[in-house]
Amino acid sequence: MEYISGGQLSDKLSYAKKLSEPEGRKIFQQLIDAVDHCHGKGVYHRDLKPENLLLDSKGNLKVTDFGLSALKKPGDMLTTACGSPCYVAPELLANKGYNGAAADIWSCGVILFELLAGYLPFDDRNLVVLYKKISGAQYTCPPWFTGPQRKLIARILDLNPKRRITIPEITEDAWFQTDYTPSCGYEYEEKIDLDDVSVTFDTVEDGKRQRTTIGSKHTVNETIKKIEAAAMDVSLSVERMNSFKMKIHPKQKMTRCCRSSYDLSAEVIVVAPTNCVVEISKSAGEIAVYKEFCKSLSSLLIEKSDASSQIQGSKTVTNSTTPKKKKTEQKTSEDISPHEDRVN
């Protein structure tokens, strides 16, 4: 295992604030090379941020923490929405299938902006406001940004993932090409089976806090029921803290000491009456259970709820046919009504 003495890129930004154009460009060039290498192996990081980027003693960049990464076969779309809120791509908030490469590129664009500006393009303590800014690509470049910088960032932070600039196009950009020397990573002959996802997650530390955000096109109550169902799928139980926040524990009885070592919570954030965001947070507990819970919840939230439309359709048929019925048939109509009430 290689020792990285330079620390996290986030540490450098905490005291340097913003980097000079040459230094910021060098780090961005190395980041793009690293991400391109991962994508070439079919691996999509999905949680790119300065905290997961390390610098060695020579200032060379190293990408770490593949705990939320995914292995994808050609032609497949990813469905699990995850990542850190400020760096997440807008398509992940829509709770639909998305292109892992395009999502990673968006995160790279956010990092580039932060390197050169000294602050994030999308940032707000209120997650609802933050997600609205991301979904609308609402950001303002500082006055010291040059034209080429603005143009490249605009092409990366494109809301349409199909129109968003690709890595080959980034490497051809004139601003990117300045003083560019392609980075060469280590090549391994070992072949990884794309179906064996466990290979990716074996070395993840349970003690590190992780957050995952998943979009929901259901009401708050429906979303909470989905959370409870997902918890049940992986032998977890839900403890309601308030109307929107829940603590999640293993089903079996635990001592107070054991319970305190298992920290998993979920919070539902209302964006619209039938549009929510679920933020799942873990600082302790088994990483495998956490990932299974997130996967199960994501699958449940994708399912469309047709119950209301079916009930409405049933009522429409009943109302339209009632006038045509004779008095002798009213009993049948009365028998149906309680059934509809039970469904509602």
Backbone torsions as a table, in degrees:
resi	resn	phi	psi	omega
1	MET	NA	134.8	-177.9
2	GLU	-83.7	135.4	177.0
3	TYR	-90.2	123.2	-179.3
4	ILE	-103.3	107.1	-171.6
5	SER	-85.9	-15.4	-174.5
6	GLY	-80.2	-11.6	179.3
7	GLY	80.2	-170.8	-178.2
8	GLN	-77.8	149.6	175.2
9	LEU	-62.1	-32.0	178.9
10	SER	-62.7	-33.5	177.4
11	ASP	-64.9	-40.5	179.6
12	LYS	-64.5	-40.6	-179.7
13	LEU	-70.0	-26.8	-177.7
14	SER	-66.7	-30.5	179.0
15	TYR	-107.5	-25.8	179.6
16	ALA	-88.5	-14.4	-177.0
17	LYS	62.2	-88.1	176.6
18	LYS	-116.0	154.5	-179.0
19	LEU	-97.9	160.0	174.6
20	SER	-68.3	160.7	-178.8
21	GLU	-58.2	-47.7	180.0
22	PRO	-61.5	-41.8	-178.4
23	GLU	-69.7	-42.9	178.4
24	GLY	-64.2	-39.0	179.1
25	ARG	-66.0	-41.0	-179.8
26	LYS	-61.3	-44.6	179.4
27	ILE	-65.2	-41.5	179.5
28	PHE	-64.9	-39.6	177.7
29	GLN	-60.4	-44.7	179.4
30	GLN	-66.9	-36.4	178.2
31	LEU	-63.5	-45.4	179.7
32	ILE	-63.3	-41.3	177.8
33	ASP	-62.0	-42.3	-179.3
34	ALA	-66.1	-44.4	179.8
35	VAL	-66.2	-39.1	177.3
36	ASP	-61.4	-40.1	178.2
37	HIS	-62.8	-44.5	179.5
38	CYS	-63.0	-45.9	-179.7
39	HIS	-62.9	-34.2	177.4
40	GLY	-64.1	-24.0	177.7
41	LYS	-94.4	3.1	-178.9
42	GLY	80.7	17.9	-178.0
43	VAL	-109.3	128.9	178.3
44	TYR	-117.1	122.8	-170.6
45	HIS	-68.1	-52.4	176.3
46	ARG	69.9	5.9	175.1
47	ASP	-147.5	46.5	179.8
48	LEU	-74.9	127.0	179.0
49	LYS	-165.7	160.7	-177.4
50	PRO	-55.6	-30.3	178.9
51	GLU	-66.2	-23.2	-179.6
52	ASN	-101.9	12.6	178.1
53	LEU	-118.8	122.4	-177.9
54	LEU	-108.4	155.1	177.7
55	LEU	-120.1	133.9	176.6
56	ASP	-85.1	-174.6	-175.9
57	SER	-64.1	-20.5	-180.0
58	LYS	-98.6	4.2	179.3
59	GLY	84.6	11.5	178.3
60	ASN	-80.7	142.9	-174.1
61	LEU	-86.8	140.7	175.4
62	LYS	-130.8	128.5	178.6
63	VAL	-90.0	131.1	-177.8
64	THR	-129.8	-179.5	175.0
65	ASP	55.9	77.9	177.7
66	PHE	-94.3	27.1	-176.5
67	GLY	-61.2	-27.5	180.0
68	LEU	-109.6	12.9	-177.5
69	SER	-73.0	166.8	-179.5
70	ALA	-137.6	144.3	173.9
71	LEU	-99.6	126.5	-173.8
72	LYS	-127.0	136.5	174.0
73	LYS	-85.3	152.0	-178.9
74	PRO	-54.4	134.0	178.0
75	GLY	91.5	-14.8	-179.7
76	ASP	-80.4	154.0	173.1
77	MET	-113.0	143.7	176.9
78	LEU	-85.5	150.3	-177.4
79	THR	-124.9	-21.7	-177.4
80	THR	-78.9	118.8	178.3
81	ALA	-83.8	123.7	-178.6
82	CYS	-155.1	175.9	179.4
83	GLY	119.2	177.3	-179.4
84	SER	-88.8	132.7	-170.2
85	PRO	-47.7	-47.1	-174.7
86	CYS	-69.0	-21.3	-174.1
87	TYR	-109.1	-0.7	-174.0
88	VAL	-77.3	143.9	180.0
89	ALA	-75.7	148.8	-176.6
90	PRO	-61.1	-32.8	-178.5
91	GLU	-66.1	-23.1	177.8
92	LEU	-70.5	-27.2	-179.8
93	LEU	-75.5	-16.1	-178.2
94	ALA	-82.9	-6.6	177.8
95	ASN	58.2	42.7	176.0
96	LYS	-125.2	174.0	175.2
97	GLY	-64.2	143.1	-176.8
98	TYR	-142.1	161.3	179.0
99	ASN	-86.7	116.6	-176.8
100	GLY	-61.4	-35.7	-179.9
101	ALA	-65.4	-45.9	-179.8
102	ALA	-64.1	-36.4	178.9
103	ALA	-66.1	-41.5	177.5
104	ASP	-64.5	-38.4	-179.7
105	ILE	-64.1	-40.2	176.1
106	TRP	-56.7	-47.1	-179.9
107	SER	-60.2	-38.2	177.3
108	CYS	-62.6	-37.5	178.3
109	GLY	-65.7	-39.1	177.3
110	VAL	-63.6	-41.6	179.2
111	ILE	-64.6	-42.7	178.4
112	LEU	-59.9	-45.6	178.4
113	PHE	-58.1	-45.5	-178.3
114	GLU	-64.8	-38.3	179.6
115	LEU	-61.9	-42.5	-174.3
116	LEU	-88.7	-26.4	-177.1
117	ALA	-96.3	-30.9	-176.4
118	GLY	89.6	3.1	176.7
119	TYR	-152.3	167.1	-176.6
120	LEU	-81.2	147.1	176.6
121	PRO	-71.1	-31.8	179.2
122	PHE	-124.9	114.8	-177.7
123	ASP	-156.6	129.9	175.8
124	ASP	-166.2	141.3	179.6
125	ARG	-68.1	-28.5	177.2
126	ASN	-84.7	114.4	-175.8
127	LEU	-63.0	-34.1	179.0
128	VAL	-61.5	-45.9	178.4
129	VAL	-65.1	-41.6	179.7
130	LEU	-59.5	-47.5	-177.8
131	TYR	-66.5	-31.6	176.4
132	LYS	-67.9	-37.9	177.6
133	LYS	-64.8	-43.6	179.8
134	ILE	-65.2	-46.1	-177.4
135	SER	-63.9	-23.3	178.5
136	GLY	-106.6	5.2	-176.9
137	ALA	49.3	47.7	-177.4
138	GLN	-90.4	97.0	177.9
139	TYR	-143.7	158.9	180.0
140	THR	-128.8	124.6	179.0
141	CYS	-75.7	142.3	176.8
142	PRO	-68.9	159.1	-175.7
143	PRO	-62.8	-22.9	-178.1
144	TRP	-82.9	-3.2	176.3
145	PHE	-67.9	134.2	177.6
146	THR	-81.7	166.4	178.6
147	GLY	-57.4	-48.8	179.2
148	PRO	-60.8	-36.1	178.0
149	GLN	-65.2	-46.8	-179.8
150	ARG	-60.3	-42.1	-177.5
151	LYS	-64.8	-44.7	-179.2
152	LEU	-65.5	-45.2	-179.7
153	ILE	-63.1	-39.1	178.9
154	ALA	-63.3	-37.1	179.3
155	ARG	-72.9	-28.4	177.7
156	ILE	-78.9	-44.1	-178.6
157	LEU	-88.4	48.3	176.3
158	ASP	-88.7	128.9	-177.2
159	LEU	-62.4	-29.6	-179.1
160	ASN	-87.4	109.3	-178.0
161	PRO	-62.1	-25.2	179.3
162	LYS	-75.5	-25.9	-179.8
163	ARG	-95.7	-14.6	-177.3
164	ARG	-61.6	143.1	-178.9
165	ILE	-60.6	144.0	179.7
166	THR	-97.6	169.7	179.9
167	ILE	-61.7	-45.2	176.8
168	PRO	-57.5	-36.5	179.0
169	GLU	-71.7	-35.1	177.3
170	ILE	-62.8	-44.8	-177.4
171	THR	-67.8	-16.3	177.2
172	GLU	-92.6	-8.0	-178.9
173	ASP	-65.3	138.6	-176.1
174	ALA	-61.9	-42.0	179.7
175	TRP	-64.8	-41.7	179.8
176	PHE	-65.6	-36.4	-174.9
177	GLN	-69.2	-18.4	-178.4
178	THR	-61.0	121.4	179.4
179	ASP	55.2	32.1	-176.7
180	TYR	-87.4	125.3	172.4
181	THR	-124.4	111.8	-177.8
182	PRO	-53.3	136.2	178.5
183	SER	-83.7	143.4	178.8
184	CYS	-112.9	118.3	178.1
185	GLY	-89.3	-179.2	177.8
186	TYR	-84.5	135.4	178.7
187	GLU	-103.3	136.7	178.6
188	TYR	-120.3	143.8	-179.7
189	GLU	-84.1	-16.5	-177.0
190	GLU	-61.8	131.5	179.6
191	LYS	-95.4	130.6	179.7
192	ILE	-102.7	128.4	177.3
193	ASP	-74.3	121.5	-177.6
194	LEU	-64.8	-18.2	178.2
195	ASP	-83.2	-14.6	-178.2
196	ASP	-95.4	75.5	-175.3
197	VAL	-66.1	-23.8	-176.7
198	SER	-60.9	-24.2	179.5
199	VAL	-58.6	-35.0	-175.4
200	THR	-72.7	-27.7	-168.6
201	PHE	-107.4	1.3	-173.7
202	ASP	-61.0	-32.7	-172.0
203	THR	-100.5	12.8	-178.8
204	VAL	-74.3	134.6	179.2
205	GLU	-83.3	128.6	-178.7
206	ASP	-69.7	-26.8	-173.4
207	GLY	-75.3	-10.0	-176.4
208	LYS	-87.7	132.5	-178.4
209	ARG	-68.0	134.2	177.6
210	GLN	-129.1	147.0	178.1
211	ARG	-129.4	140.0	177.4
212	THR	-132.0	134.2	177.0
213	THR	-113.9	134.4	-178.5
214	ILE	-130.5	129.7	179.1
215	GLY	-78.7	150.6	179.7
216	SER	-138.9	129.3	175.5
217	LYS	-102.5	44.3	178.3
218	HIS	-127.8	167.2	175.3
219	THR	-70.9	171.0	180.0
220	VAL	-59.5	-48.6	-177.8
221	ASN	-63.0	-41.5	177.9
222	GLU	-63.9	-40.6	179.8
223	THR	-63.9	-42.2	178.9
224	ILE	-63.5	-38.8	177.0
225	LYS	-63.2	-36.8	177.0
226	LYS	-65.2	-39.3	178.4
227	ILE	-62.5	-44.0	179.3
228	GLU	-63.6	-39.6	179.0
229	ALA	-67.0	-41.4	178.8
230	ALA	-64.5	-39.0	178.1
231	ALA	-63.4	-41.9	179.6
232	MET	-63.4	-35.1	-179.5
233	ASP	-60.3	-30.4	-177.2
234	VAL	-114.1	26.7	175.7
235	SER	60.8	42.3	175.2
236	LEU	-117.9	158.1	176.7
237	SER	-121.5	151.9	-176.1
238	VAL	-108.6	131.2	176.8
239	GLU	-116.0	114.4	-177.4
240	ARG	-72.4	126.6	176.4
241	MET	-92.8	-40.2	174.1
242	ASN	-156.3	-162.1	-175.7
243	SER	-67.6	-18.6	-174.3
244	PHE	-125.5	-18.5	-174.0
245	LYS	-114.5	141.9	-178.2
246	MET	-135.5	146.4	169.2
247	LYS	-100.6	141.8	-177.2
248	ILE	-121.1	127.4	-176.4
249	HIS	-129.0	160.9	171.0
250	PRO	-62.5	149.5	-176.8
251	LYS	-67.0	-39.6	-175.8
252	GLN	-66.1	154.8	-179.7
253	LYS	-64.4	140.8	-177.4
254	MET	-131.4	151.6	173.1
255	THR	-74.1	163.7	-179.8
256	ARG	-60.0	-36.3	-179.7
257	CYS	-65.0	-45.5	-178.7
258	CYS	-66.2	-40.0	-178.6
259	ARG	-63.7	-36.8	-179.4
260	SER	-69.4	-20.5	180.0
261	SER	-88.9	0.5	179.1
262	TYR	-118.6	101.8	-174.4
263	ASP	-117.8	98.3	178.1
264	LEU	-135.5	127.4	-178.9
265	SER	-137.0	159.3	177.9
266	ALA	-137.1	138.2	179.2
267	GLU	-131.7	132.4	179.1
268	VAL	-97.3	123.8	-179.9
269	ILE	-111.2	121.8	-176.2
270	VAL	-83.3	122.1	175.8
271	VAL	-99.6	-39.5	177.2
272	ALA	-151.3	168.7	-178.1
273	PRO	-51.5	-38.2	178.5
274	THR	-121.0	36.7	179.2
275	ASN	-148.0	111.5	-177.6
276	CYS	-126.8	168.2	172.0
277	VAL	-128.0	130.3	177.3
278	VAL	-102.4	123.1	175.7
279	GLU	-106.2	119.1	-179.6
280	ILE	-106.7	130.7	-176.3
281	SER	-127.0	135.3	178.7
282	LYS	-136.6	128.6	175.0
283	SER	-120.8	-11.7	178.1
284	ALA	-155.1	152.0	-178.8
285	GLY	118.6	175.7	-176.4
286	GLU	-73.3	128.1	-179.2
287	ILE	-65.7	-33.1	-178.7
288	ALA	-64.7	-41.8	179.5
289	VAL	-65.8	-41.6	178.4
290	TYR	-58.0	-46.3	-177.8
291	LYS	-69.0	-38.4	178.3
292	GLU	-65.3	-39.0	178.2
293	PHE	-63.5	-46.5	179.2
294	CYS	-61.4	-41.0	-179.7
295	LYS	-65.5	-44.4	179.8
296	SER	-63.8	-44.6	-179.5
297	LEU	-64.2	-41.9	179.4
298	SER	-59.8	-41.7	179.4
299	SER	-65.6	-41.7	-179.4
300	LEU	-66.7	-37.0	-177.6
301	LEU	-73.2	-22.3	178.8
302	ILE	-72.3	-30.7	-178.0
303	GLU	-61.0	131.6	179.0
304	LYS	-82.1	139.9	178.1
305	SER	-92.9	107.2	-178.1
306	ASP	-97.4	-0.1	-174.1
307	ALA	-59.0	-45.6	-176.0
308	SER	-64.4	-40.0	-179.2
309	SER	-69.0	-35.4	179.0
310	GLN	-67.5	-40.5	179.2
311	ILE	-64.9	-43.3	-180.0
312	GLN	-61.5	-40.4	179.1
313	GLY	-64.3	-39.4	179.0
314	SER	-63.3	-41.5	179.9
315	LYS	-66.1	-37.7	-178.9
316	THR	-63.8	-43.3	179.1
317	VAL	-63.9	-43.3	-178.9
318	THR	-62.8	-44.6	-178.2
319	ASN	-66.2	-36.7	-176.3
320	SER	-75.3	-27.8	-176.8
321	THR	-92.9	-17.7	-175.7
322	THR	-59.9	-45.8	-179.6
323	PRO	-59.1	-28.0	-176.9
324	LYS	-81.8	-13.5	-176.5
325	LYS	-79.7	151.1	175.2
326	LYS	-85.9	167.8	-178.7
327	LYS	-59.9	-32.0	-178.9
328	THR	-67.3	-18.1	-178.3
329	GLU	-97.5	-1.3	-177.6
330	GLN	-64.1	-30.2	179.7
331	LYS	-62.3	-38.5	178.5
332	THR	-63.2	-42.5	178.1
333	SER	-62.9	-38.3	179.0
334	GLU	-67.6	-33.2	178.4
335	ASP	-67.7	-30.5	-177.8
336	ILE	-76.5	-37.0	-175.1
337	SER	-55.7	-48.0	178.9
338	PRO	-59.4	-34.7	179.3
339	HIS	-62.0	-41.4	178.8
340	GLU	-65.1	-37.7	179.1
341	ASP	-62.9	-38.0	-180.0
342	ARG	-66.8	-35.9	179.3
343	VAL	-66.1	-43.3	179.8
344	ASN	-65.6	NA	NA
